[in-house]
Amino acid sequence: MANQVVWFDIPVTNLDRAIKFYSAVLGVPVKKEEMPGMTIGLLPHEGNDVGGCLYVMEKIKPSDHGPLLYLNTQGRLDAAVAAVQPNGGKVLEPKHQIGPYGYKAVVLDSEGNRIALHST
């Protein structure tokens, strides 16, 4: 069965700050890309992998409520959590085990979005 999630948009208020945050936390560069009528921060993905972007839109604001997006930090969860505060984020729930599904930490990104960092 194919992934149920195919793409995600993460709203931000400052694209450059958010690109710096996600690049540091994920340990891979987030690419700034021009689109017709807007500029996005494209999160790394390949082929049929689920992809996503950071974007600024006046009517849509970052939030610490709503769906919780889990981002893969496979094998580097401790380093990812350590990069949160120095890059303008806040750790809400430190690294903890989630049964047989690995480990997660819940953080606020530099823009105020609540996200989960995950590793097996």
Steps between C-alpha positions, in 0.01 A plus 500: 500500500628846416558766764182674606694824540644631174599859585490747789527877536640652819395864546772740616525873559870539413617267222875553545479439877289188444741367235788545746304322776394199291843466334666490844247268664470255209872509426443552127467818297152636433503654153354846439305481175309755295149397395251703295380766742690374806827375644511173698748303706500154342567219747725228356331199341561270205286318249171389651597597855253721685609859454418832655587865517514807720297795375386849596137598444333796663173319580660179634697516825721252686328315785575281797155337465366262240660203325843387619749446218777245571831575326764229455828560686608138461812428705547862610208582729727622782683736262168621357360579846827675593463726193146615589568776758814648338295545183204677658278206595385354831494139623149419625551127568855364520598177324290209622414152383174439318476125548622285211486803265824657618555838661365849459540850635238771455626850431386844388682611188641851459158616374278352773392176328484187717683211328631159605854381432511121458760222485481122541 
